[in-house]
Amino acid sequence: MIGALIACVLVFVTFSRITGIGVVHLENEPSVETIEVRFSDEADGGVGVYDPVTGDVIHTFGPGQGGFVRTSLRALTYQRRLAGVGKRAPFEIQKSATGNIVLHDPTTGKSLTLDAFGDVNESDFAQLFAMQTERELP
């Protein structure tokens, strides 16, 4: 039974790859707005979000808050470690013309399209984007 199941999965995957049926293609939308932020683990277990130029605090996710932010950063930080890049380089939060938010690491070229993880998870980064944008306005 297990062998038959594995064979069926392989047949369906091969069919999908060859024909393109059932394959989702995400187009990279150009960003219309980009902000840079730096993240840092806080002594109390929270995650601080900082302006990389001034060092000012933009927002702090307290202990137990911002779980998706932490998970996203772990994924990109792991890629930085593999590439031998330090922690101090800022990340970019990009917004497309359609409102999609992307977390991008310019040092490794890796990105996470956040709307793929649901509106609630994307909203944490959209909130950061709005806070930093408001700070930059005169």
C-alpha positions as a Markdown table, in Angstrom:
| # | Residue | x | y | z |
|---|---|---|---|---|
| 1 | Met | 0.0 | 0.0 | 0.0 |
| 2 | Ile | 2.7 | 2.4 | 0.9 |
| 3 | Gly | 4.6 | 1.6 | -2.3 |
| 4 | Ala | 1.5 | 2.3 | -4.3 |
| 5 | Leu | 0.9 | 5.6 | -2.5 |
| 6 | Ile | 4.5 | 6.7 | -3.2 |
| 7 | Ala | 4.2 | 5.6 | -6.9 |
| 8 | Cys | 1.0 | 7.6 | -7.3 |
| 9 | Val | 2.6 | 10.7 | -5.7 |
| 10 | Leu | 5.6 | 10.4 | -8.1 |
| 11 | Val | 3.3 | 10.0 | -11.1 |
| 12 | Phe | 1.2 | 13.1 | -10.1 |
| 13 | Val | 4.3 | 15.2 | -9.4 |
| 14 | Thr | 5.9 | 14.2 | -12.7 |
| 15 | Phe | 2.7 | 15.0 | -14.6 |
| 16 | Ser | 2.5 | 18.4 | -12.9 |
| 17 | Arg | 6.1 | 19.2 | -13.7 |
| 18 | Ile | 5.8 | 18.2 | -17.3 |
| 19 | Thr | 2.5 | 19.8 | -18.1 |
| 20 | Gly | 2.5 | 22.7 | -15.6 |
| 21 | Ile | -1.0 | 21.8 | -14.5 |
| 22 | Gly | -1.4 | 22.4 | -10.8 |
| 23 | Val | 1.8 | 24.4 | -10.5 |
| 24 | Val | 1.6 | 27.9 | -8.9 |
| 25 | His | 3.9 | 30.5 | -10.4 |
| 26 | Leu | 4.4 | 33.6 | -8.2 |
| 27 | Glu | 5.5 | 36.6 | -10.1 |
| 28 | Asn | 8.0 | 39.0 | -8.5 |
| 29 | Glu | 6.2 | 42.3 | -8.2 |
| 30 | Pro | 8.3 | 45.4 | -8.2 |
| 31 | Ser | 8.4 | 47.2 | -4.9 |
| 32 | Val | 7.1 | 50.8 | -4.8 |
| 33 | Glu | 8.2 | 51.4 | -1.2 |
| 34 | Thr | 11.1 | 50.0 | 0.8 |
| 35 | Ile | 12.3 | 50.6 | 4.3 |
| 36 | Glu | 15.3 | 49.2 | 6.1 |
| 37 | Val | 15.2 | 47.8 | 9.6 |
| 38 | Arg | 17.5 | 46.0 | 11.9 |
| 39 | Phe | 16.3 | 43.4 | 14.4 |
| 40 | Ser | 17.9 | 42.5 | 17.7 |
| 41 | Asp | 17.1 | 40.0 | 20.4 |
| 42 | Glu | 16.4 | 41.8 | 23.6 |
| 43 | Ala | 17.6 | 40.8 | 27.1 |
| 44 | Asp | 14.0 | 40.1 | 28.3 |
| 45 | Gly | 13.4 | 37.7 | 25.4 |
| 46 | Gly | 11.7 | 40.2 | 23.1 |
| 47 | Val | 12.7 | 41.3 | 19.6 |
| 48 | Gly | 13.6 | 44.9 | 19.0 |
| 49 | Val | 13.1 | 46.6 | 15.7 |
| 50 | Tyr | 15.5 | 49.5 | 15.0 |
| 51 | Asp | 16.2 | 52.2 | 12.4 |
| 52 | Pro | 19.6 | 51.1 | 11.0 |
| 53 | Val | 20.7 | 54.7 | 10.5 |
| 54 | Thr | 19.8 | 56.4 | 13.7 |
| 55 | Gly | 19.5 | 53.3 | 16.0 |
| 56 | Asp | 16.1 | 54.5 | 17.2 |
| 57 | Val | 13.6 | 51.9 | 18.4 |
| 58 | Ile | 10.8 | 51.5 | 15.9 |
| 59 | His | 8.9 | 48.8 | 17.8 |
| 60 | Thr | 9.5 | 46.1 | 20.4 |
| 61 | Phe | 7.8 | 42.7 | 20.3 |
| 62 | Gly | 7.7 | 41.6 | 23.9 |
| 63 | Pro | 8.3 | 38.0 | 25.1 |
| 64 | Gly | 5.6 | 35.8 | 23.6 |
| 65 | Gln | 4.7 | 38.4 | 20.9 |
| 66 | Gly | 5.7 | 38.5 | 17.2 |
| 67 | Gly | 6.1 | 34.8 | 16.8 |
| 68 | Phe | 5.9 | 35.0 | 13.0 |
| 69 | Val | 8.5 | 37.8 | 13.0 |
| 70 | Arg | 10.9 | 35.6 | 15.0 |
| 71 | Thr | 10.3 | 32.6 | 12.7 |
| 72 | Ser | 10.8 | 34.7 | 9.6 |
| 73 | Leu | 14.0 | 36.1 | 11.0 |
| 74 | Arg | 15.3 | 32.7 | 12.0 |
| 75 | Ala | 14.9 | 31.5 | 8.4 |
| 76 | Leu | 16.8 | 34.5 | 6.9 |
| 77 | Thr | 19.4 | 34.6 | 9.7 |
| 78 | Tyr | 20.2 | 31.0 | 9.0 |
| 79 | Gln | 20.9 | 31.9 | 5.4 |
| 80 | Arg | 23.1 | 34.8 | 6.5 |
| 81 | Arg | 25.1 | 32.4 | 8.7 |
| 82 | Leu | 25.6 | 30.0 | 5.8 |
| 83 | Ala | 26.8 | 32.9 | 3.7 |
| 84 | Gly | 29.1 | 34.2 | 6.4 |
| 85 | Val | 27.2 | 37.5 | 6.8 |
| 86 | Gly | 27.1 | 39.3 | 10.1 |
| 87 | Lys | 23.9 | 40.2 | 12.1 |
| 88 | Arg | 24.3 | 44.0 | 11.8 |
| 89 | Ala | 23.3 | 44.4 | 8.2 |
| 90 | Pro | 19.7 | 45.7 | 7.9 |
| 91 | Phe | 16.8 | 43.9 | 6.3 |
| 92 | Glu | 14.4 | 45.5 | 3.9 |
| 93 | Ile | 10.6 | 45.4 | 4.2 |
| 94 | Gln | 9.2 | 46.1 | 0.7 |
| 95 | Lys | 5.6 | 46.9 | -0.4 |
| 96 | Ser | 4.4 | 46.3 | -3.9 |
| 97 | Ala | 1.8 | 48.3 | -5.8 |
| 98 | Thr | -0.8 | 45.7 | -4.9 |
| 99 | Gly | 0.0 | 46.0 | -1.2 |
| 100 | Asn | 2.0 | 42.7 | -0.8 |
| 101 | Ile | 4.7 | 42.9 | 1.8 |
| 102 | Val | 8.1 | 41.2 | 1.3 |
| 103 | Leu | 10.8 | 40.7 | 3.9 |
| 104 | His | 14.1 | 40.8 | 1.9 |
| 105 | Asp | 17.7 | 40.3 | 2.9 |
| 106 | Pro | 19.9 | 42.3 | 0.5 |
| 107 | Thr | 23.0 | 40.5 | 1.8 |
| 108 | Thr | 21.9 | 37.1 | 0.7 |
| 109 | Gly | 19.3 | 37.9 | -1.9 |
| 110 | Lys | 16.7 | 35.8 | 0.0 |
| 111 | Ser | 13.1 | 37.0 | 0.4 |
| 112 | Leu | 9.9 | 35.9 | 2.1 |
| 113 | Thr | 6.6 | 37.0 | 0.5 |
| 114 | Leu | 4.6 | 37.4 | 3.6 |
| 115 | Asp | 1.1 | 37.3 | 2.3 |
| 116 | Ala | 1.7 | 33.6 | 1.6 |
| 117 | Phe | 1.6 | 33.1 | 5.3 |
| 118 | Gly | -1.8 | 34.8 | 5.9 |
| 119 | Asp | -3.1 | 38.2 | 6.7 |
| 120 | Val | -2.4 | 38.0 | 10.4 |
| 121 | Asn | 1.2 | 37.1 | 10.0 |
| 122 | Glu | 1.7 | 39.7 | 7.2 |
| 123 | Ser | 0.1 | 42.4 | 9.4 |
| 124 | Asp | 3.1 | 42.3 | 11.9 |
| 125 | Phe | 5.4 | 43.4 | 9.1 |
| 126 | Ala | 2.9 | 45.8 | 7.6 |
| 127 | Gln | 2.6 | 47.4 | 11.1 |
| 128 | Leu | 6.4 | 47.9 | 11.1 |
| 129 | Phe | 6.3 | 49.3 | 7.6 |
| 130 | Ala | 3.7 | 51.9 | 8.7 |
| 131 | Met | 5.6 | 52.8 | 11.9 |
| 132 | Gln | 8.8 | 53.5 | 10.1 |
| 133 | Thr | 7.2 | 55.3 | 7.2 |
| 134 | Glu | 5.4 | 57.6 | 9.7 |
| 135 | Arg | 8.7 | 58.3 | 11.4 |
| 136 | Glu | 10.3 | 59.3 | 8.2 |
| 137 | Leu | 7.6 | 61.9 | 7.3 |
| 138 | Pro | 8.4 | 65.5 | 8.2 |
